[in-house]
Amino acid sequence: MNRVLIFAGGTGQRMGTSSVPKQFLLAYSKPIIVHTIEHFQKCNRIDSIVVVCLEEYIPYMNSLVAEYKLTKVVSVVPGGDCGQASIFNGLKELVRLYGQNNDDIVLIHDGVRPLISEQLISDNIDCVLSNGNSITVAKAVETVVLLNDETVDKVMDRKYCNIAKAPQCFYLKDIYANHLRAIEEGKLDFIDSAMLMQHYGAKIHTVQCSSENLKITTPMDYYLFKAILDARENEQIKLL
């Protein structure tokens, strides 16, 4: 079975919103997180979804699940003190619901990354089946430099540079076991699941995506997302 863990525990400080966290901002009269979840809801290869959410917003998240008929969402759980802890809470809920002694795949995805596709979801699942794990990446379109204090230490060859995106996908039993190991060892500062898995010896495999697969973190990201939605809507109108 293919499970999804939607991480929506952020408070949106970089977005600068004073009313609601960024995942609940509206675009085309629909919260961003609903745009995101609907891709997984509509994908035939996805069996269930767990959402990790700010605890005070769980009732609202549950109301969205009902309003938009997100029937594959089986549970909404509170986040933790950091991103790693929040993802672990979601994994723990999946293990509670489905166990860990099976070949379930979990796709870990940002709630504020709504421009994905059914093909990208499917490609990641296939990569896990072939290689044991998968993370989504996009080719770097600008030159990447490594800094030493405030000076350039190294200019990277762009053809080797990719940007880590999402979803990041693993066998549930593998990522859960390594999260437990990290907790036991007091390693609580991994940037993402790929970094955690690589630390414990996994060779990480990749699936390419387009640069459209943006994470809505800043106001500019939000405006770009709305512009892409507008462009897609206008294209549909032209085809009528």
PEFEN-V902718 format. One record per pair of residues at least 24 apart in sequence whose C-alpha atoms are under 10 Angstrom apart, sorted by the first residue. I is the first residue (numbers start at 1). J is the second residue. Records with the same first field share a line. If there is no record, write none. Layout:
# PEFEN-V902718
I->J / J
This chain:
# PEFEN-V902718
1->45 / 46 / 47 / 48 / 98 / 102 / 103 / 104 / 105 / 106
2->45 / 46 / 47 / 48 / 49 / 103 / 104 / 105 / 106 / 107 / 125 / 169 / 171 / 172
3->40 / 45 / 46 / 47 / 48 / 49 / 50 / 72 / 73 / 91 / 94 / 98 / 104 / 105 / 106 / 107 / 108 / 169 / 171 / 172
4->37 / 40 / 41 / 46 / 47 / 48 / 49 / 50 / 51 / 72 / 73 / 90 / 91 / 94 / 105 / 106 / 107 / 108 / 109 / 167 / 169
5->37 / 48 / 49 / 50 / 51 / 52 / 73 / 75 / 76 / 87 / 88 / 89 / 90 / 91 / 93 / 94 / 106 / 107 / 108 / 109 / 110 / 111 / 167 / 168 / 169
6->33 / 36 / 37 / 40 / 49 / 50 / 51 / 52 / 53 / 73 / 76 / 87 / 90 / 107 / 108 / 109 / 110 / 111 / 112 / 113 / 167
7->33 / 50 / 51 / 52 / 53 / 54 / 79 / 83 / 86 / 87 / 89 / 90 / 108 / 109 / 110 / 111 / 112 / 113
8->33 / 51 / 52 / 53 / 54 / 61 / 78 / 79 / 83 / 86 / 87 / 109 / 110 / 111 / 112
9->51 / 52 / 53 / 54 / 55 / 57 / 77 / 78 / 79 / 80 / 81 / 82 / 83 / 86 / 87 / 110 / 111
10->52 / 53 / 54 / 79 / 82 / 83 / 86 / 110 / 111 / 112 / 217
11->53 / 54
12->216 / 217 / 218
13->217 / 218
14->216 / 217 / 218 / 219
15->216 / 217 / 218 / 219 / 220 / 221 / 222
16->217 / 218 / 219
17->218 / 219
20->57
21->54 / 57
22->111 / 112 / 216 / 217 / 218 / 219 / 222
23->53 / 110 / 111 / 112 / 113 / 114 / 216 / 217
24->57 / 60 / 61 / 64 / 111 / 112
25->112 / 222
26->222 / 226
27->222 / 223 / 225 / 226 / 229 / 230
28->226 / 229 / 230
30->64 / 68
31->64 / 112
32->111 / 112 / 113 / 114 / 216 / 222 / 225
33->61 / 64 / 110 / 111 / 112 / 113 / 114
34->61 / 64 / 65 / 68 / 70 / 111 / 112 / 114
35->111 / 112 / 113 / 114 / 115 / 116
36->109 / 110 / 111 / 112 / 113 / 114 / 115 / 116 / 117
37->65 / 70 / 72 / 73 / 109 / 110 / 111 / 112 / 113 / 114
38->68 / 69 / 70 / 72 / 114
39->114 / 115 / 116 / 117 / 118 / 121
40->70 / 72 / 73 / 107 / 116 / 117 / 118 / 121
41->69 / 70 / 71 / 72 / 73 / 118
42->70 / 72 / 117 / 118
43->117 / 118 / 119 / 121 / 122
44->118 / 122
45->118 / 121 / 122 / 125
46->72 / 105 / 106 / 107 / 118 / 121 / 122 / 125
47->71 / 72 / 73 / 74
48->72 / 73 / 74 / 75 / 94 / 106
49->73 / 74 / 75 / 76 / 90 / 94 / 106 / 107 / 108
50->74 / 75 / 76 / 77 / 89 / 90 / 91 / 93 / 94 / 108
51->75 / 76 / 77 / 78 / 79 / 87 / 89 / 90 / 93 / 109 / 110 / 111
52->76 / 77 / 78 / 79 / 80 / 86 / 87 / 88 / 89 / 90 / 91 / 93 / 110 / 111
53->77 / 78 / 79 / 80 / 86 / 90 / 111
54->78 / 79 / 80 / 86
55->79 / 80
82->188 / 189 / 190
83->188 / 189 / 190 / 191 / 192 / 193
84->179 / 182 / 183 / 187 / 188 / 189 / 190 / 191 / 192 / 193 / 196
85->179 / 183 / 188 / 189
87->176 / 179 / 192 / 193
88->175 / 176 / 179 / 180 / 183 / 193
90->176
91->172 / 173 / 175 / 176 / 177 / 179
92->172 / 176 / 179 / 180
94->172 / 176
95->172 / 173 / 176
98->172
99->172 / 173
100->171 / 172 / 173 / 174 / 176 / 177
101->172 / 173
102->171 / 172 / 173
103->129 / 170 / 171 / 172 / 173 / 174
104->170 / 171 / 172 / 173 / 174
105->129 / 132 / 133 / 169 / 170 / 171 / 172 / 173 / 174 / 175
106->133 / 167 / 168 / 169 / 170 / 171 / 172 / 173 / 174 / 175 / 176
107->133 / 134 / 135 / 166 / 167 / 168 / 169 / 170 / 171 / 172
108->135 / 166 / 167 / 168 / 169 / 170 / 192 / 193
109->165 / 166 / 167 / 168 / 169
110->165 / 166 / 167 / 168 / 215 / 216
111->215 / 216
112->214 / 215 / 216 / 217 / 222
113->165 / 166 / 167 / 212 / 213 / 214 / 215 / 216 / 217 / 225
114->212 / 213 / 214 / 215 / 216 / 225
115->210 / 211 / 212 / 213 / 214 / 215 / 216 / 225 / 228 / 229
116->166 / 167 / 209 / 210 / 212 / 213 / 214
117->209 / 213
119->209
120->166 / 167 / 207 / 208 / 209 / 210
121->166 / 167 / 168 / 169 / 207
123->206 / 207 / 208 / 209
124->166 / 167 / 168 / 169 / 170 / 205 / 206 / 207 / 208
125->167 / 168 / 169 / 170 / 171 / 207
126->207
127->169 / 170 / 205 / 206 / 207
128->168 / 169 / 170 / 171 / 205 / 206
129->170 / 171
130->205
131->170 / 203 / 204 / 205 / 206
132->169 / 170 / 171 / 174 / 202 / 203 / 204 / 205
133->168 / 169 / 170 / 171 / 174 / 175 / 194 / 197 / 202 / 203 / 204 / 205 / 206
134->166 / 167 / 168 / 169 / 170 / 171 / 194 / 203 / 204 / 205 / 206 / 207
135->164 / 165 / 166 / 167 / 168 / 169 / 170 / 193 / 194 / 204 / 205 / 206 / 207 / 208
136->162 / 163 / 164 / 165 / 166 / 167 / 168 / 169 / 205 / 206 / 207 / 208 / 209 / 210 / 213
137->161 / 162 / 163 / 164 / 165 / 166 / 167 / 168 / 205 / 206 / 207 / 208 / 209 / 210 / 211 / 213
138->162 / 163 / 164 / 165 / 166 / 206 / 207 / 208 / 209 / 210 / 211 / 212 / 213 / 214
139->163 / 164 / 208 / 209 / 210 / 211
140->164 / 211
141->211
162->208
163->208 / 209 / 211
164->192 / 194 / 206 / 208 / 209
165->207 / 208 / 209 / 210 / 211 / 213 / 214 / 215
166->207 / 209 / 213 / 214 / 215
167->207 / 213
168->192 / 193 / 194 / 204 / 205 / 206 / 207
169->193 / 194 / 205 / 206
170->194 / 197 / 204
174->202
